[in-house]
């Protein structure tokens, strides 16, 4: 074959190849398919997410405020946010839009401060981070790792950073990235949901008042209609509520109220029991001593029938919060110093359940151990929270003395490890009023009665203060402090997230909260090895490619010389 014919043939083949590639590319634009090759399937959205995005009937607009000068971890988070929203856009098509905004972009400091205050008032929490400048120095700056989601006339703030002081920056960012799909899709479902479900705080038995649960009520109001009220022994009064919260009662329940709660459960109602089995007055402790007494609320038979028993004991834990103690001599000005207080355990949240995954430690006060009843075979008992390895039990009644706060602790005495303090119960519950004569409670009008429930669930927590926020009196009235915020350490613990997740788990029948179980492995570099072998790897990465190219050139020229010489 002559040189000209061979040249024409090569040009024809090249032209055909280019046309084929263009045609295949054009046809592929009509189809969408991706393959997730990651071991943990980090780019695979859940079926529930896909269904919700495909069914959007109007535009969901998302403003991302994580922009500007960011350090490496937050750059990684920004990239992950945009990646998952790009995945969302493929499914939602024109019904999802997002915008990346730098809230610090304006050169006028007054306008910048106005923007910061506006975002904060809308519910976005700023974070103070340390970044590096071009000269290698460091400086502090604010960032807003959150978004505002708008649908029609509704706007919701979403804080995406799961900041855990026990973890380094990379681990905290990784936990936040793991939670992105759930954080976005739960809020999108909430903001587009046409049906607003109801939950209620029960009153009438000395429960926490509306100020003591003000912060969690405000948060829950983003998802539910939140009511408060007494049962009054009225059968069916709770039927309109998806869940009820019994928050730290201090007075005995009547048999009629117990019957109403029992039948509410038998008919599928969800209950969060937040109960103190031992009553302790922290105000009395200011005087130096207080007495811890068993708290008889007349609901012990209900909980026992459902599968748990709250023991009238107090848990002491070496992993605990601090208390400010006045060490000044009598007659001198007060001098308060922080000291560990064994009766205020800090509970670590396990990553084994979607309710507790990626949550900061939870602060508690005077908590009690929970026993699960093995005889309740139809009930699955899942321990959500438990004390640390170094915990001890104190039987009530007991004298609690403030002077004990400075005493040395012998770890060998703290051998009652891992005491359950929050338990999830799932299954078919049996009525506590089975085989009872009910006419003595309702002699005139006997209500309907069910002996056993459908598949149901409830949560029992043995610390009434886990849901209580602090309050502060001001000239403008009572100021409600954030749930989980500790005045002594100025740290915010994970109480609010735990309660929110627990309520969502109880009320969600779609399994949406299970998306929180997604785990993205954190593949961190070995920093010690990097420092030791830095020079070696710099030489390998710079010299080896050059050597390979030179060798390739030599071999190529040698082969070409042999071919054309022959």
Secondary structure, DSSP 8 states (H G I E B T S, - for coil): --HHHHHHHHHHHHHHHHHHHHHHHHHHTT-------STT-TT---HHHHHHHHT--S-EEEEE---SS--HHHHHHHHHHHHHHHHHHHHHGGGEEEEE--TT--S-HHHHHHHHHHHHHHT---EEEEEE-TTS-EEEEEE--EEEEEETTEEEEEE-----TTS-HHHHHHHHHHTHHHHHHHHHHHHH-S---EEEEEESSS---TTTTHHHHHHHTTTSEEEEEE-TT-TTTTTT-SEEEEE---S---HHHHHHHHHHHHTT-EEEEE--SEE--HHHHTTTEEEEEE---S-HHHHHHHTEEE-SEEEEESSEEEEEEE-S-TTS---EEEEEEEEEEEE---SSSTTTTT---EE-SS---EEE-TT-TTEEEEEEEE--SSEEEEESSEEEEGGGGGS---GGG------EEEEEEEEEEE-TTTTS-GGGT-SSS-----SEEEEEEEEEES-GGGG---EEEETTEEEE--TTEETTTTEE-THHHHHHHHHHHHH-SS-GGGGGG---------HHHHHHSHHHHHHHHHHHHHHHHHHHHHHHHHHHHHHHH-
